[in-house]
């Protein structure tokens, strides 16, 4: 007697119930798998993007906004800080290294970052074409930027103010692409790197034009945050957006943030603390979705149990005939367990594939998902645990009906009692 063929025929005999049970379980498994893939990849991206950065120093404001802007480049700056004040902090004996960032402009929603080559070294960046930026208005671009914008070495473009499409274009000067980076699977893939001096140069000309426009129509002109302030000649007029700091010793983690926040006009934000706070905020929504997934799985398990129990009642005569033809009690027991296991096997496999398919579609259709580096073609060992758990659930749901089948009394069933 082929038990697998027998179970398959039983499932085919009630296609509506079979499909419903598989779909309910698949949806629950899909939600759990999507959350697993999203959380794991998000944690990996946060870890890789914040690698080597112990502290971020910037203008007073929201520390979380400062971290999101300066490390993950998904928010607007809290403001600019005076270069001399930033240099004073960078010379502290507690600091091993400090990397300046000058932000404010973008091209086609890809952020232009004024910095030095130490920033690229944080992510072990390597060139795939061309060279590193050197002079003013030269750029080295990330892999995603080159792929999305079809840029090649030697191409030129004009930056726009802000991070969104449709910002004011800086028509005076054009950036030139000097090199393209290898893919690093970090935020660097979505950035256009240039020198801090290039950012200053663009905004110096932009601010001169603004000042002329203000004289004629002060009410109709929007003035963005300047990277070059209007101070008397001889004072420091240069500004940057933030400093990325590496500690020299563990003592710096205790002393430096307190000193910066209490003794200067700047603020210091810890990437580790702020990202943990971000996860706690996101955790509420994740917990709600996870709870919804568990409800779906519970409903699916209950549905499988009811289906198998009712099926047992309808098949008592068939089981008795099978026993009379030589089938053992253990075969009937195993056949019911196989039926429950088969339902959950297909449901879990479809659910996992559905989850990966959803992320693949999002990566193609939603640009933010692609920029974040969330992929549907990544698999984790935890998915095997999900599959094993769903199979165990199916066997558990089928245990009572299987036990009833094992205890079937041939004489009573055939006699109609």
N, C-alpha and C positions, 0 to 999 in steps of 0.2 A: 504493500500500500504506500503510495507516494504522498506523504503528508504535505509537502509544499504545494503540489498540484491540488490537493484537497482544500487546503486553506485558500488558495487563489480562487478556486471555483466558488467557495462560500462568499468571499469578498465581492466577486463579480455578480453574485446573485442579488445583491442589494447595492447597486452602484451609488444611489443617492446618499445613503447612510455612510458608505465608504468615503465618498468624496467630501462630504461635510466634515467628518472626523479628521480627515487629512488636512483640509483647508484650515480648520480651527487651530490645529496644532502647528501647522506651518506658519500661520500669522504670528502666533506667540513666539515661536522659535526665531522668526525673522526679526521681530522687534528686539529681542534679547541680543541677537547676533549683531544687528546694526549698532546698538549701544556699545557692545563689546568692541567692535571694530573702531567706532568713533572715539571712544575713550582711550583705547590703547594707542591709536595713532596720534591723538591729540597730546597725550602724555609724552610720547616719543618726540613729537615736534617741539613741544615746550622745552623739554630737556635739551634737545640738540640746539635750539635757537638761543637758549640762555646759557649755553656752555661757556665757561670761562668768564662770566659776568657776575660779579659779587654785589655790585651796587650801581644804581643809576642816579645821577645828580642832574636836576633840572630846575625849572621855574616852579614857584609855589603853585599848588593846585592839588588835583587828585593824584595820589601816588599810583593807583591802578592805571589811570590814564597815561601817566608818564611811562610805566612799564609797557603797556600795550603799544604806545607810540614808538618808543625807543628801541625795543627788542623785537616785537612782533610786527610792527609797522601796520597796525590795523586801526589806529585812532589818530586824532589830531594832537599836535603839541600843546602843552600847558602854557607855553610862552617861550621866550628866549632868555638866555643868561649872558651876562657880560663876560667877555673873553678873559679879561685880566683876573676877575674873580674865580673863573674856572681854572685858570693857570695856577693861581695861588693854592687852590685845593689839590690840584694834580701834583704839586711839589711836596705834599705831605709825606713824612717818613713812613706813614702807615700804608701808602699806596705803592703797589708794584708797577702798575701801568694804568694809563688813562687814555681812552679813545674818544675823540670829539665827534659829534654828529651835528650836522647842519641840515635841517629839514625845511620843508615849506613848499616845494615844487614837485611836479610829477609830469609824466607823459602817458596819455591814454590810461590813466588810473594806476600806472606803475610808478612808485615813489622814487624820486631822485635824492640820493643821500650824499651829502658832502662829508667826507671823512678821510682817513689815511689808510695805507695798506695793512695796518695792524688789524683793522676791522675784518678784512677778507681772510686774514690769517687765523682769526678765531674759528672759522669754519673750514679750515684746511682747503681753501679755494685754490683751484688751478685753472690755468687758461686752456681753452680748447682752440681758440683762434686769436690772432692779433697780439696785443701787448697791454700792459697795465696803463691806466691813465697817468699822465705825467704833468703836462701843462694845463693851463686854464681852458675850460670848456671841452676837455677830453673826458670820455666816459668808458667804463668797462661794465658790461651789462650781464645780468644773470641769464641762466639757460631758458627759463620760462619767458622772460622778456623777449629774447631773441626769437624763440619759437612762435610766440603769439603775434609779435609785430613784424616778423619776417626781416629783422634787422641783420645786416652784414657789416663787416669791418669797413669803415669809410662812410657809412650812411650818416646823414645829419638830421637833426630834429630840433624843434622849438619847445621849450618847457612851458607849462601852464601853472598858474598859482593854485595851490590847494591839492587835494588828493582825489577829487572827483572830476568826472568829465565835464567839459564846458566851462572850466575856469579861465581867468584872464591869461592870454598867451603873452609870453615875453618875446616880442618880435625883434628886439634889438640884436640879440646874439643867438647863435645856434650851437648846440652841442654836437660833437662828432663821436661816433663809436670807434674806439681804438682797439677794443678787445671783447671777447665773449668767454664767459666762465663755463667750466664743466658743471654738470648738475651735481649739487651737493645735498639735495633733499632737505634744505633748510630755507629760511626766509630769504637768504641771499639769492636764490633763484628768481625772486620776484622784484629785485632791486636794480636800480641804475646807479652805479657808483661813480663819484667824481671827487674832485678836491674841494675842501671847504672854501678855498679862494674863489672857485667857480661860482658857488652859491652867493658869496658876497658880491662878486662882480655883476651877476645878473640883477641882484636886488638893488645895488647902487644905482644902476641906470634906471631901473623900474621906479625907485623912489624919487629920483630927480624929475621924471615925467609926472609922477603923482603930485609933487609939490607945485609944479606949474599948473596942473589941473585944479588944484585946491584954490589957487588964487582966483580962478575964473568961476568956479562953482563948488564951493566947499560942501554944500548940502548933498550933492548928487554923486560924490565920489566915495567909494568904499576903500579904506586903507587897511590892508592886511598887516599882520605883525611883521615888523621890519627886522632884518638881520643886521642892518647898519643903522644905528640910532643917530639923531641929530645932536651932537655934543660939540662944544668948542674944539677947535683944532688943537691937537696935543693930548687931549684926553683919549681914553680907549673908546672907540666907537664900534668896535667889532663885537659881534655876538654869535653864539652858537646855540643850538637847541638843547643839547644834553651831553653829559660825559658818561661813558661806560667804564667802570672802575674795577680793577682787580686788586684784592687785598694782598699785602705783603706777609701778614701773619694773622692768626685767629683773633688777636687782640684788636685788630682793626674793626672787626665786626661789632665789637662792643663800643668802641670809642668814636669811630668816624661818623656813623649815622647820627648819633646824639649831638656831636659837635656841629655838623652841617645844618641840622634842623634847628638847633638852638642858637647858633652864633653867626648865622649868615642869612641873606635874603633868599637862599636856595632851599631846595628840599632834597632829601635822599630817600630813595625807595629801594627796598630789597626785592629782587625778582622772586626769590624762594617764597617769601611771605605773601607777596601780592598774587602770585600764581596759585598758591594754596587757597587764598581768599576767593579767587576767581572760580576755582573748582568747587568750593563750598556753595557759591551762588548758583553755578550750573547744576550742582548736585540735586537741588530741589526738583528741577524739571526732569532730570534723569531718573530720579526715584519714582516720580509719578508715572513716567513711561514704563519703567521696569515693573511697577505694580500692575499696570494695565496688561503687560505681557504675561505676568504670572496668573492674572485672572483668566486670560484667554487659554493658557495651558491647563488651568484647573478645570475650566468648562470643557475643554477637549478631553481631558482624562475622564471626567464624569460621563461625557457622551460615549466614549469608547467602552467604559464599564457597562453602561445601560444597554448599549447595542449588543455587547457580547452576552450579557445576562439574558436579555430578551431572545437573542438568537439561540441560546441554550434551551430555553423553554420550547421554542419552535422545532428544535432539532433533536429533542429527546428520543423520539422514535427512530430517527436516522442513526443516532449514536448506539441505540440498543441493537439495531440491525447490524451495525459494524461490529459490535461486541460478539454477537451471535455468529458472525462470519470469521471470527478469529482475531479481531483487533484487541489488543491488551488495554487495560486501564491506563497504563503509562502513555500509550499512543494517543488516546483521547485527551489526556491531560496536556501532553506536549502540543497537540494540534490547536488547543485553545490558546496556549501561551504564544504559539507561533502567529496566531491570528492577531492578537494584541500587539506583538512585537512588529509584525509587518506593517500595521497601520501607523505606529509611531516611527518606524524606520523611514517610510516614505514621507511622512509629515515633517520629520526633522531634516531629512536631506533637502526637500523642497524649500523648507524654511531657510536653511543656511544659504542655498543657492539664490533664493529670492533676496536675502539681505545683501549679498555681494552684488547682485544685479542692480539693486537700488542705488548703491554707492557708485557703481560704474556709470549709471545713467546720470546721477547728480554730478559726477566729475565731468561729463560731457556737456551737460546743459547749464550747469551753474558755475560761473567763473570763480566765485569765491571759494567753492569746494575745491576746485583745481588749484587755486593759489595756496590754499591751506595745506595742500599735499595729502588730502584724504583720498585714499584709493580703495577700490573694490577688489583689486587683484592681490591683496595681501591676506594671508591666512595665518592664524594663530593656533597654538596648541590647545588653548582653552575651548576651541570649537569642538575638539574631540570629546571634551568633557560634556559639552552640551548634547552631542550626539549620544554618548553613552548614557547620560541622564535620562534622555527621552526614551531610549530603548528600555531602560529599567522601569520607567513610568508605565510603558505599555505592558510589560510583563506583570507589573504590580496590579494594574487594572484588570488583567486577564486571570489573575490568580484565583479569585473566588469562583468565577464561572468555570475555570479549569478544574477546580476542586470538586465542584458539583458534577461535572462530567465524569470525573474519576469515580465518584460514588454512585453513578447511575446503576440502578437495579434492573437488570434485563427482564426478569420475570414480571415485575410490576408494570413496567412500561409496555411490554408486548401484550400483557393481559388487559391493559386499559385501566388499571387501578392507580 
